[in-house]
Amino acid sequence: MRIGSVLENQNTEKRVAITPEVVKKYKSLGFEVFLGENYGLHLGINDEQYKELGAEILKESAVLNSSEIIVQLA
């Protein structure tokens, strides 16, 4: 199963739905994780931190096209 997430509207939502800890949990369950470029940069989380845990960093359109589940905050 492929899970992805892209940034929310930064004017109204500064949090992200997938943190590095969440990537570890999803990967341990067998999920592939796709995130948009610079997904957590505004929180001090760089793309390399996500990649080290097994997430793939893609352009936003590729995340949306490649994912079976999109995770966002409500």
C-alpha positions, 0 to 999 in steps of 0.5 A: 500500500502506498501512502502519501502526503503533501503540505497543507496551506501554510497560511492556516496549517503549520503541522505535517501529517507525517513526521519521521516517527510516523514514517518508521511506523508506516514502514514497519507495517509494510507501507511505502511512504511518499512525501512532497519535496521540503515537506517538513523543512518549515519544522526543521525536518529536512528531506534527508531525515525522511529518506533515511527512514525509507520515505521517497521524496517526490514532486507534489504531483507525483505524490498525488498520482502515486499514492493510494492513500493521501494523509492530511490534517483535518 
